[in-house]
Amino acid sequence: MKLSCLQENLNRGLGVIGRAVAARTTLPITNNVLLATDQARLKLVATNLEMAISYWLGAKVEEEGAITVPARLLTEFVNSLPNDKIDISLSPQTKALGLKCARFEARISGIDAKDFPPIPAVDEGVTTRVAVETLRQGISQVVFAAASEESRPVLTGVDAQFDGDSLTLAAADGFRLAVYKLSLATPVNQKTEVIIPAKTLAELNRLMADEEETVDITINPNKSQALFRLKDTELVSQLVQGTFPQYGQLIPQSYNTRVEVDVAEFLRAARTASIFARDGSGIVRLEITLGNEPTPGELKISARSEEMGDDEGKIDAVVAGEEAKIAFNGKYLIDVLSALREPRVALETTNPSSPGVIRPVGVDNYIHVVMPMFVQW
């Protein structure tokens, strides 16, 4: 193996695949990154056995070859080099990877590429294409609602229902539910439902940050793996096996009170209240009062701690229906309000013990349901 590439490109590539390198593992080689020549380009691969990321970068290849070397060591060394050409060569006898850039050079001991876990090929099954910005917005508004606890594995993933030219993403952790519907650029040929790990979608969102066009998605025939293909990057992930809860019946179909407020004002008041809610189980209280013409209605957001004190914030609101009181975990409010793109949001409530529904105003493709907290008013 003998090639040369730019330090800037190699550094970017190592940054892209770095998050797939195994942190704690019983298989030491998954701490390594695979370097391989591939059709006049350099291919970098990392895997933690649940997810694998491959990245291709331009290189001048003189001799073909492949090797794996410790990811952290290679990344830190390349990152410290000047922005110049890097010459890379492999000694077949010693399995040492030589790197030379300007007046710096290093040799890194490697492990044979054939010992690296094979990356599954997902080249048939259900395929579709979706605009990057559309998918990014969908992931951003649901992924935080997935469970982090492993007690119910299906809830650590995001339910993805592909149907015709639409994709519905849903995540729930037992206390909240987020559902987002988006359009596919290429319709699917058969209705398919899979559970994609939330960590995979969070990683995909990071990879898409610099992309502008579309991402190709392939779900293999037995629904065990998914492939996400970007311009120079591929992400292959295991899918979560099991059945996602039927969440349709969890969404309230009516309300007694609907309050519409400015997202930025609501978020600021929720964050302020959460400071005082830390000692009080995170409880943030909402009180909705009707206005008298020409005064608008009001939403009061408050929190209190027996030891620390209390606070309250008031914001103007458009209120329809009855006056109401309800309490939520402040973190859940902050999570959903932080993810919204629209300037105004509506909160719908039935009574203090029924779930609250949060919807951005002006669009009908997103709904967020939050379970209330029981408090003494």
C-alpha positions, -999 to 999 in steps of 0.1 A, spaced: 0 0 0 14 33 -11 -5 66 -15 -6 103 -8 -35 125 2 -40 159 19 -38 162 56 -70 183 56 -90 156 38 -76 127 60 -83 147 91 -119 153 81 -124 117 72 -111 104 105 -134 129 122 -164 116 103 -158 79 112 -145 85 147 -179 82 164 -183 46 152 -151 35 168 -159 12 198 -154 28 232 -156 -2 255 -153 -36 237 -144 -72 241 -130 -72 206 -99 -50 206 -97 -46 168 -129 -25 169 -107 2 185 -89 4 152 -97 21 119 -95 3 86 -75 20 58 -79 5 24 -74 16 -12 -106 15 -33 -108 26 -69 -82 53 -67 -95 66 -34 -87 59 2 -115 43 22 -117 47 60 -139 24 80 -148 22 117 -173 -1 135 -186 -8 170 -205 -39 157 -238 -21 160 -230 6 135 -203 11 109 -193 42 90 -173 42 58 -158 74 43 -140 78 9 -115 106 2 -94 115 -28 -59 101 -29 -31 94 -53 -27 56 -51 5 40 -63 1 6 -46 -31 -11 -34 -34 -24 1 -52 -24 34 -44 -23 72 -60 -14 105 -44 8 131 -55 23 164 -80 50 156 -73 74 185 -35 73 179 -39 79 141 -65 106 146 -45 126 171 -13 123 151 -29 134 118 -48 163 136 -15 176 149 2 177 114 5 208 92 -19 213 63 2 196 37 5 164 17 8 132 37 26 102 22 13 69 35 31 35 30 27 1 45 55 -23 52 40 -58 45 66 -76 67 62 -55 99 25 -45 94 36 -9 102 19 21 86 43 48 77 31 84 75 52 114 63 41 150 62 64 180 58 92 173 84 71 149 105 70 112 102 57 83 122 53 45 121 21 30 136 19 -7 143 -12 -22 127 -32 -54 126 -40 -73 94 -71 -60 76 -86 -95 72 -91 -96 110 -114 -65 109 -151 -73 113 -168 -75 79 -191 -47 71 -226 -60 60 -235 -53 24 -270 -39 23 -276 -36 -15 -311 -50 -19 -345 -46 -1 -367 -15 3 -350 15 -11 -359 52 -10 -343 87 -12 -351 117 10 -339 153 10 -312 159 36 -328 190 52 -362 173 54 -347 142 72 -325 164 95 -356 183 107 -375 151 113 -347 134 132 -341 166 153 -377 167 164 -381 131 175 -348 115 185 -345 131 219 -378 115 230 -364 79 227 -355 61 259 -319 59 271 -326 30 294 -321 -4 279 -350 -20 300 -373 -19 269 -350 -21 239 -377 -11 214 -380 23 231 -343 30 226 -351 32 188 -372 54 165 -401 37 148 -399 44 110 -429 37 89 -423 39 51 -455 41 32 -457 53 -4 -440 87 -6 -442 94 32 -421 85 62 -434 87 98 -409 88 126 -420 82 162 -401 80 195 -413 74 230 -398 68 264 -429 61 285 -433 98 295 -435 115 262 -441 107 225 -429 126 194 -443 119 159 -431 136 127 -443 129 92 -421 138 62 -421 134 24 -398 110 6 -382 121 -27 -385 85 -40 -416 65 -30 -411 30 -15 -425 0 -35 -439 -17 -3 -450 -5 31 -423 -12 56 -419 -5 94 -386 -8 112 -371 4 145 -338 24 139 -316 29 170 -318 65 182 -280 66 184 -278 57 147 -301 86 137 -283 110 160 -251 100 142 -267 103 108 -279 138 117 -243 147 125 -230 133 92 -257 152 73 -246 186 87 -223 193 57 -245 176 31 -269 195 8 -287 171 -14 -302 137 -6 -296 106 14 -303 71 0 -319 46 25 -319 8 20 -336 -16 44 -325 -52 39 -352 -78 31 -352 -94 66 -353 -59 83 -321 -65 103 -300 -38 88 -303 -4 72 -279 15 50 -277 53 47 -257 66 18 -244 102 15 -221 117 -10 -188 103 4 -201 85 34 -220 53 42 -235 43 75 -247 8 81 -266 0 113 -283 -29 130 -320 -24 135 -338 -30 168 -359 -62 167 -393 -62 183 -427 -44 180 -430 -7 186 -461 2 208 -492 12 190 -489 49 198 -520 62 179 -543 58 209 -519 77 232 -526 110 213 -556 128 228 -583 136 202 -598 165 219 -590 193 244 -607 217 268 -580 244 266 -557 255 238 -531 281 244 -509 296 217 -476 313 226 -443 325 212 -417 296 212 -387 317 222 -406 333 252 -420 299 263 -385 283 261 -369 312 281 -396 309 308 -393 271 310 -355 273 313 -357 299 341 -383 278 360 -362 247 356 -334 263 376 -357 264 406 -372 230 397 -340 210 402 -348 203 439 -384 198 432 -383 167 410 -380 189 379 -417 201 382 -426 231 362 -462 244 367 -482 260 339 -513 281 347 -534 294 318 -557 323 323 -582 339 299 -578 375 289 -604 403 287 -605 424 255 -582 440 245 -558 422 270 -546 388 257 -546 357 278 -516 347 299 -495 317 305 -477 316 339 -447 293 341 -435 287 377 -414 264 399 -407 262 435 -382 245 458 -387 241 495 -351 250 502 -341 272 473 -371 295 467 -394 299 438 -399 318 405 -426 326 380 -426 340 345 -456 353 325 -460 354 288 -489 367 265 -510 339 251 -540 334 228 -563 312 249 -593 292 236 -615 273 260 -613 271 298 -587 283 322 -564 254 331 -535 242 353 -510 215 345 -475 205 355 -447 189 334 -411 178 339 -392 210 329 -366 190 309 -393 176 286 -406 211 279 -372 224 271 -363 194 249 -393 199 226 -393 237 225 -356 237 216 -363 214 186 -390 235 171 -383 256 140 -416 275 139 -420 308 158 -452 299 176 -465 268 194 -498 255 207 -503 236 240 -536 216 243 -548 203 276 -579 185 289 -573 184 327 -543 183 351 -540 145 350 -543 140 312 -514 143 287 -506 177 272 -502 180 234 -477 203 219 -480 213 182 -461 239 162 -485 265 148 -488 266 110 -477 230 102 -496 197 108 -468 171 104 -455 172 140 -471 163 174 -456 159 208 -474 144 237 -461 148 273 -474 131 304 -482 155 333 -468 154 368 -491 153 398 -487 182 421 -506 198 450 -520 231 437 
